[in-house]
Amino acid sequence: MKQNEEKDQKWLQSLMKKPDNGKKRRLPLHYLVLLGCLGVAL
């Protein structure tokens, strides 16, 4: 079970990493979740 948690943490951290190439900035996951919640609330 602990291995799965570590794997999930690494996956989430890779999603939150800033891209090094500087081409196009991706929104961090928490912003997308917040926008989704606001959309549902409206």
Backbone as a chain_set.jsonl record, in Angstrom:
{"seq": "MKQNEEKDQKWLQSLMKKPDNGKKRRLPLHYLVLLGCLGVAL", "coords": {"N": [[0.827, -1.195, 0.0], [1.956, 1.225, 0.749], [3.789, 1.607, -1.275], [2.151, 2.183, -3.436], [1.143, 4.667, -2.671], [3.464, 6.231, -2.704], [4.063, 6.071, -5.398], [1.829, 7.372, -6.486], [2.238, 9.92, -5.405], [4.604, 10.704, -6.695], [3.663, 10.785, -9.292], [1.765, 12.862, -9.139], [3.486, 14.972, -8.473], [4.983, 15.112, -10.792], [3.072, 16.089, -12.508], [2.711, 18.649, -11.53], [5.094, 19.889, -12.007], [7.043, 22.508, -13.426], [7.326, 23.173, -16.881], [10.41, 22.71, -18.578], [11.138, 23.446, -21.108], [9.888, 25.815, -21.862], [8.067, 26.466, -23.837], [5.07, 26.324, -23.983], [3.049, 27.203, -21.325], [1.611, 25.074, -18.962], [-1.399, 24.75, -17.142], [-1.364, 24.266, -13.662], [-2.572, 21.347, -11.968], [-4.259, 21.823, -9.748], [-5.408, 24.292, -10.302], [-7.014, 23.69, -12.487], [-8.833, 21.934, -11.313], [-10.051, 23.671, -9.494], [-11.253, 25.522, -11.268], [-13.042, 23.773, -12.508], [-14.723, 23.114, -10.353], [-15.827, 25.626, -9.829], [-17.243, 25.993, -12.204], [-19.178, 23.963, -12.001], [-20.511, 24.87, -9.746], [-21.657, 27.204, -10.683]], "CA": [[0.0, 0.0, 0.0], [2.824, 2.388, 0.827], [4.398, 1.792, -2.589], [1.165, 2.849, -4.284], [1.079, 6.073, -2.258], [4.671, 6.891, -3.207], [3.91, 6.146, -6.848], [0.852, 8.428, -6.74], [2.864, 11.203, -5.085], [5.543, 11.033, -7.768], [2.868, 11.123, -10.47], [1.217, 14.2, -8.917], [4.577, 15.932, -8.543], [5.363, 15.282, -12.192], [2.051, 16.935, -13.121], [2.853, 20.012, -11.028], [6.392, 20.437, -12.403], [7.045, 23.509, -14.491], [8.06, 22.671, -18.052], [11.73, 23.317, -18.751], [11.342, 23.917, -22.467], [9.416, 27.183, -21.941], [7.211, 26.705, -25.003], [3.715, 26.678, -23.599], [2.852, 26.901, -19.913], [0.422, 24.307, -18.648], [-1.974, 25.093, -15.85], [-1.249, 23.205, -12.658], [-3.786, 20.557, -11.783], [-5.175, 22.401, -8.758], [-6.173, 25.36, -10.951], [-8.037, 23.062, -13.311], [-9.85, 21.423, -10.397], [-10.769, 24.84, -8.987], [-12.117, 26.006, -12.349], [-14.119, 22.79, -12.674], [-15.656, 23.28, -9.226], [-16.56, 26.878, -10.054], [-18.174, 25.75, -13.281], [-20.284, 23.154, -11.479], [-21.267, 25.712, -8.82], [-22.454, 28.153, -11.462]], "C": [[0.871, 1.257, 0.0], [3.486, 2.665, -0.526], [3.439, 2.511, -3.528], [1.076, 4.334, -3.955], [2.286, 6.837, -2.786], [4.589, 7.068, -4.715], [2.941, 7.266, -7.221], [1.443, 9.808, -6.47], [3.818, 11.634, -6.193], [4.794, 11.455, -9.02], [2.301, 12.535, -10.328], [2.309, 15.26, -9.015], [5.019, 16.156, -9.983], [4.34, 16.142, -12.928], [2.241, 18.404, -12.743], [4.158, 20.668, -11.453], [6.237, 21.473, -13.504], [7.82, 22.952, -15.677], [9.37, 23.428, -18.237], [11.906, 23.927, -20.134], [10.821, 25.337, -22.686], [8.519, 27.471, -23.125], [5.825, 27.197, -24.582], [3.515, 26.271, -22.14], [1.553, 26.147, -19.725], [-0.086, 24.746, -17.287], [-1.751, 23.945, -14.879], [-2.612, 22.565, -12.404], [-4.759, 21.207, -10.816], [-5.973, 23.567, -9.34], [-7.297, 24.787, -11.81], [-9.176, 22.512, -12.448], [-10.688, 22.573, -9.855], [-11.723, 25.4, -10.046], [-13.284, 25.066, -12.592], [-15.16, 22.919, -11.586], [-16.482, 24.554, -9.395], [-17.605, 26.728, -11.168], [-19.389, 24.96, -12.82], [-21.152, 24.002, -10.555], [-22.152, 26.716, -9.571], [-23.587, 27.454, -12.167]], "O": [[0.553, 2.237, -0.674], [3.717, 3.821, -0.882], [3.858, 3.35, -4.324], [0.948, 5.166, -4.854], [2.15, 7.964, -3.263], [5.0, 8.099, -5.247], [3.195, 8.022, -8.158], [1.183, 10.755, -7.212], [3.833, 12.801, -6.583], [5.221, 12.366, -9.73], [2.345, 13.32, -11.275], [2.083, 16.331, -9.577], [5.39, 17.27, -10.352], [4.695, 16.851, -13.871], [1.963, 19.296, -13.544], [4.322, 21.876, -11.281], [5.404, 21.329, -14.399], [8.862, 22.324, -15.494], [9.421, 24.646, -18.069], [12.729, 24.823, -20.317], [11.271, 26.007, -23.615], [8.234, 28.638, -23.396], [5.47, 28.354, -24.806], [3.782, 25.129, -21.767], [0.516, 26.533, -20.265], [0.694, 25.072, -16.393], [-1.931, 22.781, -15.237], [-3.658, 23.182, -12.608], [-5.969, 21.152, -11.035], [-7.103, 23.807, -8.915], [-8.398, 25.337, -11.853], [-10.345, 22.617, -12.818], [-11.91, 22.458, -9.766], [-12.874, 25.715, -9.741], [-14.399, 25.517, -12.854], [-16.357, 22.841, -11.861], [-17.686, 24.562, -9.136], [-18.707, 27.268, -11.078], [-20.514, 25.267, -13.216], [-22.377, 23.881, -10.566], [-23.259, 27.03, -9.134], [-24.365, 28.096, -12.872]]}, "num_chains": 1, "name": "protein.A"}
